[in-house]
Amino acid sequence: MKILVTGASGFVGNNICKYFSKLTDYEVIGISRSGNHKLKDIKYIEADISNSENIELLHNNIDSVDIIV
């Protein structure tokens, strides 16, 4: 199952990424505006989801997602 976490470099998003990355059934993709990525084993994408060009970039780089947080 794929989970997409917005705000992945922030306090809440980072902890959500940590939690789901420990579970074997989840592939975690983190999105954040900053390049401050703290965790290994997580695919990070630096993007601002309030920018329509970045939304198109995400759409082109991610096949499908089961959960968005």
Sine and cosine of phi, psi and omega as CSV:
sin_phi,cos_phi,sin_psi,cos_psi,sin_omega,cos_omega
0.00,0.00,0.70,-0.71,0.01,-1.00
-0.99,-0.16,0.72,-0.70,0.07,-1.00
-0.84,-0.54,0.76,-0.65,0.03,-1.00
-0.96,-0.27,0.86,-0.51,-0.05,-1.00
-0.93,-0.37,0.90,-0.44,0.09,-1.00
-1.00,0.09,0.50,-0.86,-0.04,-1.00
0.93,0.37,0.59,0.81,-0.14,-0.99
-0.92,0.40,-0.32,0.95,0.01,-1.00
-1.00,-0.05,-0.09,1.00,0.05,-1.00
-0.99,0.11,0.06,-1.00,-0.08,-1.00
-0.88,0.48,-0.80,0.60,-0.05,-1.00
-0.94,0.35,-0.75,0.66,-0.01,-1.00
-0.87,0.49,-0.64,0.77,0.02,-1.00
-0.89,0.45,-0.66,0.75,0.02,-1.00
-0.94,0.35,-0.56,0.83,0.09,-1.00
-0.91,0.42,-0.68,0.73,0.05,-1.00
-0.87,0.49,-0.70,0.71,0.03,-1.00
-0.85,0.53,-0.74,0.67,-0.05,-1.00
-0.87,0.50,-0.80,0.61,-0.08,-1.00
-0.96,0.30,-0.45,0.89,0.01,-1.00
-0.94,0.34,-0.37,0.93,0.04,-1.00
-0.98,0.20,-0.33,0.94,0.01,-1.00
-1.00,0.05,0.73,-0.69,-0.11,-0.99
-0.96,0.27,-0.32,0.95,-0.07,-1.00
-1.00,0.07,0.01,1.00,-0.12,-0.99
-0.87,-0.50,0.67,-0.74,0.21,-0.98
-0.96,-0.28,0.84,-0.54,-0.09,-1.00
-0.97,-0.24,0.76,-0.65,0.11,-0.99
-0.87,-0.50,0.84,-0.54,-0.01,-1.00
-0.96,-0.28,0.68,-0.73,0.05,-1.00
-0.87,-0.49,0.72,-0.69,0.09,-1.00
-0.46,-0.89,0.39,-0.92,0.04,-1.00
-0.97,0.23,-0.51,0.86,-0.02,-1.00
-1.00,-0.06,0.31,-0.95,0.04,-1.00
-1.00,-0.05,0.35,0.94,-0.07,-1.00
-1.00,0.04,0.98,0.21,-0.08,-1.00
-0.98,-0.20,0.83,-0.56,-0.19,-0.98
-0.98,-0.22,-0.33,0.94,-0.16,-0.99
-0.92,-0.39,0.60,-0.80,0.14,-0.99
-1.00,0.07,0.13,-0.99,0.07,-1.00
0.91,0.41,0.27,0.96,0.05,-1.00
-0.79,-0.61,0.73,-0.69,0.07,-1.00
-0.98,0.19,0.85,-0.52,0.02,-1.00
-0.95,-0.30,0.61,-0.79,0.09,-1.00
-0.79,-0.61,0.82,-0.57,0.04,-1.00
-1.00,0.03,0.93,-0.38,-0.05,-1.00
-0.34,-0.94,0.47,-0.88,0.09,-1.00
-0.97,-0.26,0.93,-0.36,-0.10,-1.00
-0.96,0.28,-0.07,1.00,0.11,-0.99
-1.00,0.06,-0.05,1.00,0.01,-1.00
-0.98,-0.22,0.85,-0.52,-0.08,-1.00
-0.89,0.46,-0.52,0.85,0.04,-1.00
-0.91,0.41,-0.60,0.80,0.04,-1.00
-0.93,0.36,-0.56,0.83,0.04,-1.00
-0.89,0.45,-0.66,0.75,0.04,-1.00
-0.91,0.41,-0.64,0.77,0.07,-1.00
-0.86,0.51,-0.71,0.70,0.03,-1.00
-0.88,0.47,-0.70,0.72,0.00,-1.00
-0.86,0.51,-0.61,0.79,-0.03,-1.00
-0.98,0.19,-0.38,0.93,-0.09,-1.00
-0.97,-0.24,-0.16,0.99,-0.01,-1.00
-0.85,-0.52,0.84,-0.54,-0.04,-1.00
-0.92,0.40,-0.85,0.52,0.00,-1.00
-0.41,-0.91,0.37,-0.93,0.01,-1.00
-0.68,-0.73,0.65,-0.76,0.02,-1.00
-1.00,-0.04,-0.57,0.83,-0.04,-1.00
-0.70,-0.72,0.69,-0.72,0.11,-0.99
-0.87,-0.49,0.80,-0.61,0.03,-1.00
-0.87,-0.48,0.00,0.00,0.00,0.00
